[in-house]
Amino acid sequence: MLAQVRTYLGMMIQTRLSRAFQTEELILAILSQLEAFLSNRAQPVSLWKSLLCCMPSLSLLVPGSRLRMCSLQVCLRNCWDFGEENVFIVWDDSCLKDLQSWSEEHHLTIGVRLDSPLPDFHLYTDASDRGWGPTLEESQAQGLWRDLDQEESINFGELRAVEEALSCFSDQVNNNTVALFCDNVMAVSYLKKGGNKIASNKRRCTKGSSLVREPQSFSHPAILLKRWPATVDLFATRFNFRLPVYFSPLVGPMSCRMDAMLHSWDNMQVYAFPPFGLIQEVLSKLRNSINTQMTLICPFWPQRPWFPDFLDRLTEVPVFLPERKNLKQPHFHYFHRNLRMLKLAAWILSSKQPDIQDSLRQLLDNCLSV
C-alpha cells in the first residue's frame, strides 16, 4: 500500500507514517533567512523580527523549536529598546548553538507524530515550600530547597522539582520518552510548550493522560467489583476510572475529589490500584481508618517490607490475575514488558485486623513457598 500524502494548512501529512511535516517551501524560506543571519553577527532589527516571525510557523512541526527560539528572543529584548528599527543587534554565543540547530535541514524535516508518543517511564513530581520529591517507577528521591529557592513561587518550585527529578534519574531517562505527571497546571503547560530549558532532546517530557501508574488494562475489575462491591475508586483519572465516583490526583470535571491520601476513608468500601511506590502509605492509611474495606490490586511481592502488614489486613483468599500477553497500559496502548515479575492479584483488606482462619493461613503459606 502506497503512503498517502496530503497537504493541509501548510503542512504535509503522511497517513501511513502517521507523521506531519513542514512544507518544502517554508523550510527553504527559513534556511535562506538563517544563512543571511549567520553571515554576520551584527544584523538589522528588521531581519531579527523577520526570522523570529518565521520560526513560530514551524514550531508545531519541528521538535524543540520553541526552546531554541528563547535565546534569540532574550538577546533581542536585552539589546533593543523597541524604538528605531534601522539599528544593528549583535547576536552572542548563547544564540549560536540554537541558530546552528535551526540550520540543520534534517532537523527541520524530521516532522512530528500525529499520535502521542509511548512513554518508556512514568515520572511523578511534587514540590512544597520546603522541598521536592519525585518517583520514577520504583525509585524515589527527595531534597530541600536552598534559602533563595524558598523565596520563589510554587510554580517555579514545581518546575525546579521536574528539573531535579530528571537530574536524579538521568541514567534511566536519557534517550527515552518520559510521561511526566505533575499536579501544577502551569508547569505542565509550560513544559508542553517547550518554554523552559528543563527539557532537552534527551529527555522528552510529555504530560500523560493517566496519572495513576496502572500497568495494564484487563476485564477483571468489573468481575471483582461484582464479587466485592465498592463505592469509590481511590486512584483514577477520567481515562481509567472503574467506578462512577473516583478520586483523581489532578483537577478533573468528573472526579469527586483530588488526592485520595488527603481524605478520610472511614466507613467506605473502596477499590484501589495505586502506584506501587505508594502501597506502604496506602496500607498505613487503611490501618488508621475506621470500618473500611478495600479491594486492592497490587503485585504478589513477598520480599517487600510492606508485605507482613499487608497480610495482617487480609480477609479473604486473594484472586491472582492471569499472565495475559496482551495486557496493555490504559490509553498509552503498549504491552507490559515483564508480566512474570508483576504477579498481579486482587486482595481484600480491612481496616480491622481480622482473625485469619487456618485454611487461609495455609493457602498463603503455600503461595509464599512458590
C-alpha positions as CSV (number, residue, x, y, z in Angstrom):
1,M,0.0,0.0,0.0
2,L,1.4,3.4,-1.1
3,A,1.8,6.1,1.5
4,Q,-0.8,8.8,1.2
5,V,0.4,12.4,1.4
6,R,-2.0,15.2,2.0
7,T,-1.2,18.9,2.2
8,Y,-3.4,20.7,4.8
9,L,-3.0,24.2,6.4
10,G,0.6,24.5,5.3
11,M,1.8,21.0,6.4
12,M,2.3,17.7,4.7
13,I,0.5,14.7,6.4
14,Q,1.7,11.2,5.6
15,T,-1.1,8.9,6.8
16,R,0.9,5.7,6.5
17,L,3.7,7.0,8.7
18,S,1.2,8.9,10.9
19,R,3.5,11.9,10.8
20,A,3.2,15.6,9.8
21,F,5.9,17.5,8.1
22,Q,6.7,21.1,7.2
23,T,6.3,22.1,3.5
24,E,9.4,22.4,1.4
25,E,8.7,26.0,0.6
26,L,8.7,27.1,4.2
27,I,11.8,25.1,5.0
28,L,13.7,26.7,2.1
29,A,12.5,30.2,3.2
30,I,13.8,29.9,6.8
31,L,17.0,28.3,5.7
32,S,17.6,31.3,3.4
33,Q,17.0,33.7,6.3
34,L,19.2,31.7,8.6
35,E,22.1,31.7,6.1
36,A,21.9,35.5,5.9
37,F,21.6,35.8,9.6
38,L,24.7,33.6,10.3
39,S,26.8,35.5,7.7
40,N,27.4,38.3,10.2
41,R,26.9,38.6,13.9
42,A,25.5,42.2,13.6
43,Q,22.1,42.1,11.9
44,P,19.4,44.8,11.5
45,V,16.4,44.6,13.7
46,S,14.2,44.0,10.6
47,L,16.0,40.7,9.9
48,W,15.7,39.7,13.6
49,K,12.0,40.3,13.5
50,S,11.5,38.6,10.2
51,L,13.4,35.5,11.5
52,L,11.5,35.4,14.8
53,C,8.2,35.8,13.0
54,C,9.0,32.8,10.7
55,M,10.2,30.4,13.4
56,P,6.8,30.1,15.2
57,S,5.2,28.9,11.9
58,L,7.4,25.8,12.2
59,S,7.1,25.4,16.0
60,L,4.4,22.7,15.9
61,L,6.2,20.6,13.3
62,V,9.8,20.9,14.5
63,P,10.6,19.2,17.8
64,G,12.1,21.5,20.4
65,S,11.7,24.6,18.2
66,R,10.1,26.8,20.9
67,L,13.0,26.1,23.2
68,R,15.5,27.1,20.5
69,M,13.9,30.4,20.0
70,C,14.3,31.6,23.6
71,S,18.0,32.7,23.3
72,L,17.2,34.9,20.2
73,Q,14.2,36.4,21.9
74,V,16.1,37.2,25.1
75,C,19.0,38.7,23.1
76,L,16.8,41.0,21.1
77,R,14.8,42.1,24.2
78,N,18.0,42.9,26.1
79,C,19.7,44.8,23.2
80,W,16.8,46.7,21.6
81,D,14.5,49.4,23.1
82,F,11.7,48.7,20.7
83,G,12.3,52.0,19.0
84,E,14.4,52.5,15.9
85,E,14.4,49.5,13.5
86,N,17.4,50.5,11.5
87,V,19.9,49.7,14.3
88,F,22.0,46.6,14.2
89,I,21.9,44.0,17.0
90,V,24.8,41.6,17.6
91,W,23.8,38.1,18.5
92,D,26.0,36.5,21.1
93,D,27.4,33.0,21.7
94,S,24.3,31.9,23.6
95,C,22.4,32.2,20.2
96,L,25.0,30.3,18.1
97,K,24.0,26.8,19.2
98,D,20.3,27.4,18.6
99,L,21.0,29.0,15.2
100,Q,23.1,26.1,14.1
101,S,20.3,23.7,15.2
102,W,17.8,25.6,13.1
103,S,20.2,25.5,10.2
104,E,20.3,21.7,10.1
105,E,17.9,20.6,7.4
106,H,17.3,17.1,8.7
107,H,16.1,18.7,12.0
108,L,13.5,20.8,10.1
109,T,12.3,17.8,8.1
110,I,12.0,15.2,10.8
111,G,8.4,16.0,11.4
112,V,6.2,15.1,14.4
113,R,4.0,12.1,15.2
114,L,0.3,12.6,14.9
115,D,-0.3,10.3,17.9
116,S,1.1,10.7,21.4
117,P,4.5,9.0,21.9
118,L,4.5,5.9,24.1
119,P,6.3,6.6,27.3
120,D,9.2,4.4,28.5
121,F,9.0,5.7,32.0
122,H,6.4,7.4,34.3
123,L,7.7,10.2,36.4
124,Y,5.7,11.8,39.2
125,T,6.9,15.0,40.7
126,D,5.7,17.3,43.5
127,A,7.0,20.3,45.4
128,S,6.3,22.2,48.5
129,D,7.6,25.4,50.1
130,R,10.4,23.4,51.7
131,G,11.5,20.8,49.2
132,W,10.7,18.5,46.3
133,G,10.2,14.7,45.8
134,P,9.9,12.6,42.6
135,T,9.0,9.0,41.9
136,L,10.2,7.1,38.8
137,E,8.7,3.6,38.7
138,E,10.1,2.0,41.9
139,S,12.7,4.7,42.5
140,Q,12.2,7.7,44.8
141,A,14.2,10.8,45.7
142,Q,13.8,14.0,47.7
143,G,15.6,17.2,48.6
144,L,15.2,20.5,50.4
145,W,15.3,24.0,48.8
146,R,18.0,26.5,49.4
147,D,17.1,29.7,51.0
148,L,16.9,31.6,47.7
149,D,14.7,28.9,46.2
150,Q,12.2,29.1,49.1
151,E,11.5,32.7,48.2
152,E,10.3,31.8,44.7
153,S,6.7,31.0,43.8
154,I,5.2,27.5,43.9
155,N,5.1,27.4,40.1
156,F,8.8,27.9,40.0
157,G,9.2,25.2,42.6
158,E,7.2,22.7,40.6
159,L,9.4,23.4,37.5
160,R,12.5,23.1,39.6
161,A,11.2,19.8,41.0
162,V,10.9,18.4,37.5
163,E,14.5,19.6,36.7
164,E,15.8,18.0,39.9
165,A,13.9,14.8,39.2
166,L,15.3,14.4,35.7
167,S,18.8,15.1,37.1
168,C,18.4,12.4,39.7
169,F,17.2,9.8,37.3
170,S,19.2,10.9,34.3
171,D,20.8,7.4,33.9
172,Q,17.4,5.8,33.4
173,V,15.6,8.5,31.4
174,N,18.3,9.6,29.0
175,N,17.3,8.9,25.3
176,N,13.9,7.8,26.5
177,T,10.4,9.2,26.5
178,V,9.1,10.2,29.9
179,A,5.5,10.6,30.8
180,L,5.5,13.5,33.3
181,F,2.7,13.7,35.9
182,C,2.6,16.9,37.9
183,D,-0.3,18.5,39.8
184,N,0.6,22.0,38.7
185,V,-1.3,23.0,35.6
186,M,1.0,25.9,34.8
187,A,4.2,23.8,35.0
188,V,2.7,21.1,32.7
189,S,1.6,23.7,30.2
190,Y,5.0,25.4,30.3
191,L,6.8,22.2,29.6
192,K,4.4,21.1,26.9
193,K,5.1,24.3,25.0
194,G,8.9,23.9,25.4
195,G,9.1,27.2,27.3
196,N,11.9,26.2,29.6
197,K,15.3,24.7,29.3
198,I,14.4,22.0,31.8
199,A,13.5,19.8,28.8
200,S,16.2,18.6,26.4
201,N,16.4,16.4,23.4
202,K,17.5,13.5,25.6
203,R,14.5,13.9,28.0
204,R,11.3,14.4,26.2
205,C,8.7,15.3,28.8
206,T,5.1,14.9,27.9
207,K,2.0,15.1,30.0
208,G,0.5,11.7,30.2
209,S,-3.2,11.2,30.1
210,S,-3.3,8.9,33.1
211,L,-1.7,9.9,36.4
212,V,-2.2,6.6,38.1
213,R,0.6,4.1,37.4
214,E,-1.5,1.3,36.1
215,P,0.5,-1.3,34.3
216,Q,-2.4,-2.8,32.3
217,S,-6.0,-2.9,31.3
218,F,-8.0,-6.1,31.9
219,S,-11.6,-7.3,32.1
220,H,-11.3,-8.5,35.7
221,P,-12.1,-5.3,37.6
222,A,-15.7,-5.5,36.6
223,I,-15.9,-9.1,37.8
224,L,-14.0,-8.3,41.0
225,L,-16.3,-5.4,41.8
226,K,-19.4,-7.6,41.5
227,R,-17.8,-10.0,43.9
228,W,-16.6,-7.4,46.3
229,P,-18.7,-4.2,45.8
230,A,-17.0,-0.8,46.2
231,T,-18.3,2.7,46.0
232,V,-15.1,4.8,45.3
233,D,-12.1,4.3,43.0
234,L,-9.3,5.9,45.0
235,F,-6.6,6.2,42.3
236,A,-8.0,7.0,38.9
237,T,-8.4,9.6,36.2
238,R,-11.1,10.3,33.6
239,F,-9.3,7.9,31.3
240,N,-9.2,4.8,33.5
241,F,-11.8,5.0,36.3
242,R,-13.5,1.8,37.3
243,L,-16.4,3.4,39.3
244,P,-18.6,6.5,38.7
245,V,-17.2,8.0,41.9
246,Y,-13.4,8.4,41.9
247,F,-10.6,10.4,43.4
248,S,-8.1,11.9,40.9
249,P,-4.6,13.3,41.5
250,L,-5.4,16.2,39.2
251,V,-8.3,18.5,38.8
252,G,-10.9,16.9,36.6
253,P,-14.6,17.7,35.6
254,M,-15.7,14.2,36.6
255,S,-13.7,13.4,39.7
256,C,-15.4,13.9,43.0
257,R,-12.2,15.0,44.9
258,M,-8.4,15.3,44.4
259,D,-5.8,13.1,46.1
260,A,-7.3,10.2,47.9
261,M,-4.5,10.3,50.5
262,L,-5.8,13.6,51.8
263,H,-9.3,12.5,52.5
264,S,-11.0,10.1,55.0
265,W,-11.7,6.5,54.1
266,D,-13.8,5.8,57.1
267,N,-17.0,3.7,56.7
268,M,-16.3,3.2,53.0
269,Q,-15.9,0.3,50.5
270,V,-13.1,1.3,48.2
271,Y,-11.3,0.0,45.1
272,A,-7.6,0.9,44.7
273,F,-4.9,0.3,42.1
274,P,-2.3,2.7,43.4
275,P,1.2,3.4,42.1
276,F,3.4,0.6,43.5
277,G,5.6,3.2,45.3
278,L,2.5,4.2,47.4
279,I,1.5,0.7,48.6
280,Q,3.1,1.2,52.0
281,E,1.3,4.6,52.5
282,V,-2.0,3.1,51.4
283,L,-1.6,0.3,54.0
284,S,-0.8,2.8,56.7
285,K,-3.8,4.9,55.9
286,L,-6.0,1.8,55.8
287,R,-4.8,0.7,59.2
288,N,-5.7,4.1,60.7
289,S,-9.1,4.2,59.0
290,I,-12.4,3.0,60.7
291,N,-14.7,0.4,59.2
292,T,-13.1,0.4,55.8
293,Q,-13.0,-2.5,53.3
294,M,-10.6,-2.3,50.3
295,T,-10.3,-4.2,47.1
296,L,-6.6,-3.7,46.3
297,I,-4.9,-4.5,43.0
298,C,-1.2,-4.9,43.6
299,P,1.7,-7.4,42.9
300,F,2.4,-10.5,44.9
301,W,5.9,-9.4,46.2
302,P,6.6,-11.2,49.5
303,Q,10.1,-9.7,49.7
304,R,8.8,-6.2,50.1
305,P,8.9,-4.7,53.6
306,W,5.2,-3.8,53.5
307,F,4.1,-7.5,52.9
308,P,3.7,-8.5,56.6
309,D,1.4,-5.6,57.2
310,F,-0.3,-6.5,54.1
311,L,-1.2,-10.0,55.3
312,D,-2.4,-8.7,58.6
313,R,-5.2,-6.9,56.9
314,L,-6.2,-9.7,54.5
315,T,-9.8,-11.0,55.0
316,E,-10.2,-13.4,52.0
317,V,-8.1,-15.6,49.7
318,P,-6.6,-13.3,47.0
319,V,-7.5,-13.7,43.4
320,F,-4.4,-14.0,41.2
321,L,-4.8,-12.4,37.8
322,P,-3.7,-14.4,34.7
323,E,-0.5,-13.5,32.9
324,R,-2.1,-12.5,29.6
325,K,0.4,-11.4,27.0
326,N,-2.0,-8.8,25.6
327,L,-2.3,-6.8,28.8
328,K,-1.9,-3.1,27.9
329,Q,-1.3,0.2,29.6
330,P,-4.6,2.2,29.6
331,H,-4.6,5.0,27.0
332,F,-0.8,4.5,26.2
333,H,-1.6,1.2,24.4
334,Y,1.6,-0.7,24.8
335,F,2.2,-4.2,26.0
336,H,3.6,-4.7,29.5
337,R,7.2,-6.0,29.3
338,N,7.6,-8.1,32.4
339,L,4.4,-9.9,33.4
340,R,6.2,-12.6,35.4
341,M,7.7,-10.1,37.7
342,L,4.4,-8.3,38.1
343,K,2.3,-11.2,39.6
344,L,-0.8,-9.1,40.0
345,A,-3.6,-10.1,42.4
346,A,-6.7,-8.7,43.9
347,W,-6.5,-8.5,47.7
348,I,-9.4,-7.9,50.0
349,L,-8.3,-5.9,53.0
350,S,-9.9,-4.4,56.1
351,S,-9.1,-1.6,58.5
352,K,-9.9,-4.1,61.3
353,Q,-7.3,-6.7,61.8
354,P,-9.2,-9.9,61.1
355,D,-8.7,-13.4,62.6
356,I,-7.4,-15.3,59.6
357,Q,-8.6,-18.9,59.5
358,D,-6.2,-21.7,59.5
359,S,-7.1,-22.6,55.9
360,L,-6.4,-19.1,54.7
361,R,-3.0,-19.1,56.5
362,Q,-2.2,-22.5,55.0
363,L,-3.0,-21.2,51.5
364,L,-0.9,-18.1,52.0
365,D,2.0,-20.2,53.2
366,N,1.7,-22.3,50.1
367,C,1.8,-19.1,48.0
368,L,4.8,-17.9,49.8
369,S,6.7,-21.1,49.2
370,V,6.1,-20.9,45.4
